[in-house]
Amino acid sequence: MTRVAFLGLGVMGYPMAGHLKSKGFEVVVYNRTAAKAEGWVKEHGGEMALTPAGAAEGADFVMACVGNDDDLRQVCVCEGGAFAAMKDGAIFVDHTTVSAKVTRELYEAAGAAGLGFVDAPISGGQAGAENGVLSIMCGGDADTYTKAEPVMESYARICRRIGESGAGQMTKMCNQIAIAGVVQGLSEALHFAEKAGLDGAAVVEVISQGAAGSWQMSNRYETMIADHFEHGFAVDWMRKDLGICLDTADETGASLPVTALVDQFYKDVQKLGGGRWDTSSLIKRLRALD
């Protein structure tokens, strides 16, 4: 039986690890807060470990979904990290959204240790993780990706290798750039409808069937109208991701004027106390301006 370690049991990692167990993999989990890992084992079975190294020992694949660059380095190469405990030829798959810089750094470190490394950030939100329909964009060596793909398919709607190491993270940046503009546009449309005295739901029913339609419109308009923003990916995390996008744009020479503006709008949402609200809360900023 293929043995898989999963590091990080947040709103995304917890259900992703559960899908692996339900697909018949032998799963061992690690979480910085051990109580979360204990709860996962109680719900799904499997095993837990107290360190990333303990989880990674003997695993064929080690999957990670943690917070940021520093968290990823911590579970990979710091004391008690996974790399030192992984067996020769094992593959590390990183589902965290991090910089391409740390991805390439860890890709090199993994290679030097005789390990494979795939950067595989995810999109689809908490619902996508729970329903096993995530979009996974990957970078790394082609043969390493081919070996890891069947494991990732346990919780994927689509899983694609885009290119060499870092390409997955660069693609995730494209994803976040696109989302930022779409959510702001939807927020403005719904706010305009409110100010014009229109029935927002009726407006969306019509415009969603034309060129204005989007995933955000279909899945978030009702909660946005209801002023309810507890549906997954938080503003604090979005600002972290957009910061990566903007830093990388400076390095590559790309121009991201709308992304930079929306990032500041999310900063305004944080000032309203909405750091843990989901990303559709941009409309709260517009309402606060009334």
ROPADREN-858362 format. One record per atom (N, C-alpha, C): x, y, z; residue in one letter. Coordinates in steps of 0.001 Angstrom, whole numbers, plus 500000, padded with zeros to 6 digits. Layout:
<pts>
XYZa...
</pts>
This chain:
<pts>
500845498805500000m500000500000500000m500881501247500000m500556502212499156t501312503449499090t501118504237500377t502234504659500974r502199505400502236r502370506892501936r501453507692502444v501457509132502195v501426509873503527v502332510826503677a502303511725504823a501659513032504392a500860513616505263f500243514912504967f500576515862506097f501228516984505737l501686517971506704l500830519227506596l500062519517507635g499232520719507640g497768520405507472g497002520541508535l495584520162508524l494692521375508760l494883522402507935g494021523572507987g492725523317507242g492039524387506846v490743524234506192v490866523502504859v492037523543504249m492245522823502990m492844521434503244m493914521392504032g494630520147504233g493823519070504927g492991519451505887y492213518465506641y491351517604505719y490509518200504853p489717517348503960p490556516673502872p491620517314502411m492468516687501394m493074515387501914m493575515431503136a494116514212503742a493030513153503898a491820513611504196g490709512667504311g490410511954503003g490496512679501890h490273512051500584h491333510992500309h492562511253500694l493620510253500493l493288508966501246l492834509111502477k492491507927503279k491328507185502653k490338507917502151s489171507259501569s489500506567500250s490581506995499600k491002506379498340k491902505165498561k492152504835499803g492881503617500099g494363503781500374g494849505007500452f496246505217500799f496453505035502295f497630504605502662e498023504551504067e498482505955504445e497793506617505349v498023508039505603v498480508275507033v499526509086507161v499971509582508459v499978511104508383v499450511761509402v499287513210509361v500124513885510433v500489515140510133y501163516006511097y500504517374511043y500321517965512208n499850519347512287n500561520021513444n500878521297513264r501608522032514310r500851521980515628r499518522098515559t498683521902516743t498253520439516758t498824519676517669a498628518225517651a497168517832517822a496387518648518516a494983518303518738a494229518170517423a494601518967516440k493952518867515135k494260517514514484k495508517066514585a495879515760514044a495164514637514789a495053514777516100e494342513768516884e492886513684516449e492261514841516203g490879514848515739g490722514209514382g491706514455513489w491659513868512147w491733512344512231w492650511833513048v492803510375513199v491539509769513787v490948510463514725k489702509951515321k488596509862514273k488569510820513340e487533510836512318e487814509878511173e489077509800510752h489408509074509524h490202507787509731h490773507601510904g491699506492511078g493092506938510696g493957506008510330g495316506376509978g496155506640511216g497247507371511015e498190507631512089e498499509122512162e499090509530513274m499590510893513395m501031510850513883m501751511920513608a503124512053514067a503275513408514733a504274513529515581l504481514759516337l505445515724515654l506110515266514597t507015516124513840t506850515817512353t507228516753511475p507221516446510044p508104515243509719p509256515154510375a510150514017510138a509481512704510516a508790512696511636g508106511481512061g507051511047511079g506351512009510486a505335511677509485a505971511186508196a507092511788507825a507709511505506523a508474510190506480a508867509700507630e509682508480507660e508929507308507025e509522506729506000g508930505588505321g507867505920504305g507539507207504141a506483507589503202a506993507577501763a506115507189500855d506430507266499430d506218508692498909d505219509360499479f504908510748499121f504661511536500404f505147512765500405v504862513690501504v504191514907500905v502961515173501314m502196516316500830m502175517371501925m502273518636501534a502247519718502512a501255520786502090a500541521331503062c499648522472502827c499703523321504087c500703524209504126v500940525007505315v500657526487505006v501310527430505697g500888528810505578g501638529685504606g502988529696504711n503771530628503920n505184530096503705n506054530918503152d507423530485502852d508129529940504091d508050530677505189d508751530254506404d508189528953506957d506864528808506914d506251527561507384d506715526383506540d506820526595505235l507229525517504351l508677525114504613l509557526107504755r510948525785505095r510998525000506402r510178525398507362q510175524758508670q509869523273508554q508850522919507786v508474521500507706v509384520709506766v510160521419505948c511040520714504999c512450520518505523c513110521597505922v514559521530506136v515034521970507513v514160522514508340c514590522890509691c514628521659510593c515013521842511846e515096520720512769e513760519991512846e513822518676512672g512598517887512658g511861517931511344g512522518492510305g511896518617508998g511834517306508236g510989517296507208a510698516059506482a511862515562505635a512605516471504994f513602516049504009f514608515061504593f515074515319505803a516105514470506398a515594513067506703a514289512912506835a513715511616507204a513173510839506008a512999511495504869m512399510828503714m513355509817503097m512804508718502631k513632507691502011k514046508112500615k515138507549500148d515666507891498832d514610507639497751d514399508643496892g513440508506495801g512024508907496145g511757509208497420a510425509665497805a510168511051497207a508898511426497132i508512512670496467i507766513585497437i508200514850497473f507542515874498281f506672516722497366f505404516853497715v504454517648496926v503975518801497791v504223520024497335d503855521199498118d502604521857497561d501525521823498340h500265522454497944h500120523879498503h501114524355499236t501065525702499792t501239526735498683t500609527882498826t500890529003497928t502054529788498521t503198529704497854v504417530358498324v505099531038497145v506236531649497399s506983532291496325s507678531247495461s507888531600494187a508650530717493312a510090530599493793a510567531629494489k511945531609495009k512140530485496005k511260530361497010v511421529296497989v511158527943497352v510279527898496367t510028526642495662t511295526131495004t511984526994494282r513210526571493583r514317526227494571r514352526948495671e515326526653496734e515117525241497272e513864524896497559l513568523581498123l513650522479497076l513358522815495823y513546521853494734y515007521427494663y515916522392494768e517351522081494735e517755521268495955e517243521642497122a517575520907498342a517065519475498279a515863519303497740a515310517953497602a516156517120496653a516531517698495525g517351516970494564g518675516535495151g519293517427495947a520566517099496575a520424515958497577a519218515801498125a518952514740499096a518411513470498449a518342513434497116g517836512255496418g516332512144496415g515644513297496540l514182513324496598l513605514043495389l512356513765495079g511620514523494080g510855515652494747g510572516707493990f509831517847494541f508918518411493469f507642518553493801v506650519131492899v505989520303493604v506014521495492977d505200522591493503d503813522453492890d502808522409493749a501450522064493309a500402522868494053a500445524211493943p499425525025494616p498034524706494094p497044525020494902i495676524591494641i494729525782494566i493623525584493865s492554526574493800s491224525841493850s490244526501494448g488924525892494579g488311526132495935g489111526681496852g488594527038498157g488266525851499039g487739526163500202q487396525131501171q486397524129500591q485417524632499852a484425523725499256a485083522777498263a486029523284497479g486725522431496530g487519521347497219g488137521685498352a488887520687499111a487951519644499710a486851520104500277e485913519170500910e485270518237499900e484997518734498697n484342517926497669n485320517207496746n486606517417496952g487621516731496149g487665517186494710g487423518487494464v487377519000493090v488295520214492925v489481520127493474l490430521225493387l491080521294492004l491505522498491646s492376522683490486s493804522737491009s494685521912490429i496061521835490905i497003522158489751i497830523172489955m498758523640488919m500171523322489367m500931522613488540c502161522002489021c503402522411488245c504505522409488971g505820522606488379g506772521548488909g507774521211488106g508751520203488523g509131519299487380g509981518329487654d510418517386486625d509240516541486147d509221516278484845a508077515586484257a507881514190484852a508969513451485044d508812512090485562d508359512089487020d508809513064487787t508376513175489176t506884513508489240t506465514439488404y505050514789488354y504195513577487985y504628512809487008t503865511645486562t503637510662487704t504634510510488558k504488509604489701k503527510167490741k503547511486490915a502730512107491962a501288512343491535a501040512431490244e499706512785489759e498599511875490288e498768510541490296p497677509690490790p497322509953492253p498281510390493046v497993510719494447v497167512002494509v497599513031493776m496888514308493775m495481514191493211m495273513257492303e493948513095491712e492890512678492734e493332512288493933s492389511925495000s491494513093495385s491971514324495160y491180515505495542y491172516566494446y491361516141493198a491446517102492094a490327516936491083a489869518063490572r489054518072489367r489960518092488139r491022518888488228i492010518963487171i493378519114487803i494346518423487265c495715518461487753c496633518486486532c497444519534486401r498273519689485206r499678520145485573r500664519588484888r502035520109484975r502164521246483968r502546522429484456i502670523589483592i504086523740483053i505075523324483839g506464523464483402g507430523058484498g508633523605484432e509679523248485376e509381523818486767e510273523552487717s510081523980489091s509759525472489174s508719525800489918g508255527175490053g507089527523489159g506877526743488104a505799527056487161a504426526922487803a504288525998488727g503011525863489423g502705527098490245g503708527586490978q503497528784491787q503225530007490917q503915530119489791m503662531239488887m502223531185488351m501734529980488073t500363529823487593t499365530188488675t499672529824489937k498786530216491039k498727531735491163k499829532398490888m499818533858490905m498857534393489845m498874533791488668c497913534182487628c496485534002488127c496256532910488829n494932532618489379n494485533715490340n495362534097491260q494993535103492251q494826536485491621q495649536791490634i495508538058489909i494126538139489259i493718537056488606a492424537028487926a491273537138488923a491389536436490045i490324536469491050i490152537874491617i491255538539491901a491186539869492522a490333540817491699a490585540868490401g489823541761489537g488361541367489423g488105540060489351v486727539579489202v485897539887490451v486468539651491639v485716539901492868v485435541391493037v486398542230492691q486143543659492774q485047544080491803q485083543560490600g484037543884489630g482663543433490091g482580542230490634l481304541723491142l480814542571492318l481739542946493190s481369543788494329s480780545113493852s481417545714492864e480917546988492355e479554546830491680e479369545727490947a478088545503490277a476957545343491288a477188544550492338l476156544342493352l475897545624494150l476952546352494434h476792547625495147h475997548622494305h476306548663493026f475568549549492116f474088549174492081f473812547864492021a472423547408492011a471696547841493282a472393547716494427e471781548141495689e471445549630495657e472391550444495223k472190551893495229k471112552315494228k470947551517493163a469935551828492155a468564551279492515a468466550579493650g467186550043494092g466755548799493334g467707548062492750l467383546857491991l467418545617492885l466738544587492445d466779543289493104d468067542597492661d469040542528493575g470343541990493212g470284540568492687g469466539725493306a469350538340492862a468797538260491443a467818539092491141a467249539103489795a468275539601488777a469046540602489172v470098541101488288v471092539994487959v471549539287488989v472532538223488778v471950537095487940v470677536759488169e470054535693487381e470172535967485890e470042537230485528v470111537595484111v471553537705483625v472368538494484326i473707538781483792i474651537593483907i474348536658484826s475228535496484971s475153534564483769s474092534696482978q473945533829481808q474635534402480565q475225535586480714g475924536206479602g477408536315479872g478035537305479250a479485537447479320a479980537818480710a479113538305481580a479530538699482933a479657537518483887a479160536361483489g479140535209484381g480527534783484819g480640534274486057s481907533787486601s481626532839487756s482649532104488171w482513531247489351w482159532083490566w482828533217490710q482563534068491857q481107534520491879q480571534884490717m479186535325490650m478240534190491024m478476533020490490s477572531891490741s477607531425492187s478786531507492823n478955530911494143n478949531897495303n479072533179495019r479211534132496111r478169535260496129r477379535433495068y476505536602495041y475480536599496172y474915535429496494e473875535374497529e474430535786498890e475606535263499236t476182535601500533t476674537041500562t477114537555499428m477515538960499367m476311539868499590m475196539544498960i473970540330499164i473530540262500621i473698539076501219a473275538871502611a474285539395503624a475408539938503150d476449540476504034d477023539388504940d477285538228504341h477777537059505082h479092536615504446h480162536589505245f481497536398504662f482332535370505432f481751534213505634e482454533140506336e482512531896505447e483081532068504276h483055530983503286h484448530682502731h485377530407503653g486651529893503170g487774530907503156g488431531038502004f489718531713501882f489664533146502405f490490533422503407a490402534677504146a491185535808503490a490761537024503796v491411538227503280v492882538271503671v493226537874504892d494632537875505312d495479537021504389d494943535858504003w495696534965503125w495735535509501698w494665536154501279m494666536740499942m495711537846499836m495830538655500873r496840539709500844r498247539102500816r498453537995501524k499742537306501444k500033536887500015k499020536301499358d499193535838497976d499419537001497009d498637538068497170l498798539210496268l500150539883496474l500650539847497703g501989540362497947g503034539591497168g502886538274497121i503790537448496313i503677537827494845i502442538017494368c502230538397492966c502926539716492649c502745540696493515l503289542027493255l504819542031493342l505369541291494293d506829541181494385d507403540520493137d506734539477492670t507217538759491484t507068539622490243t505992540423490186a505814541337489060a506960542343488991a507427542811490155d508574543713490173d509817543029489605d509972541750489923e511136541002489457e511076540733487961e509875540476487444t509733540081486035t509450541253485109t509070542402485690g508731543552484861g507281543584484424g506446542713484997a505025542708484654a504323543898485304a503275544383484654s502486545506485161s501159544983485701s500889545251486980l499676544742487624l498933545880488328l498463546875487589p497834548018488244p496540547673488968p495698546840488389v494429546481489043v494706545635490288v495631544705490186t495974543863491332t496492544700492485t497351545665492189a497887546536493236a496772547331493907a495811547786493113l494695548559493660l493809547692494542l493471546497494060v492607545608494836v493300545158496117v494611544974496060d495358544646497272d495145545730498339d495158546989497935q494913548077498881q493463548089499363q492538547681498497f491143547568498935f490999546487500012f491730545375499830y491712544337500867y492347544851502161y493335545711502049k493910546338503238k492849547144503978k492001547828503217d490889548564503828d489936547619504552d489685546456503961v488815545464504604v489435545002505922v490745544789505926q491411544415507169q491204545482508243q491277546749507844k491088547842508796k489667547858509354k488726547299508590l487345547175509064l487176545999510027l488251545262510247g488192544087511110g487910542805510363g488094542848509034g487721541712508210g488840540822507732g489919540740508483g491033539898508053g490679538442507870g489696537955508644r489290536553508547r488026536373507719r487444537484507224w486337537351506279w486858536740504986w485974536119504207d486416535569502925d486594536691501902d487187536352500782t487613537372499819t486464538133499172t485255537603499211s484116538315498635s483719539528499469s484360539716500602s484033540827501489s484493542180500955s485054542236499778l485367543529499167l484141544449499127l482972543862498999i481758544689498947i481531545418500278i482049544882501381k481916545546502677k482596546910502651k483703547005501946r484415548272501840r483543549312501145r482853548898500075l481991549824499350l480821550264500212l480248549340500941r479134549693501819r479588550626502938r480837550452503392a481350551303504463a481571552729503998a481655552930502682l481861554268502140l480556555067502042l479412554371502197d478108555047502091d477954556111503181d
</pts>
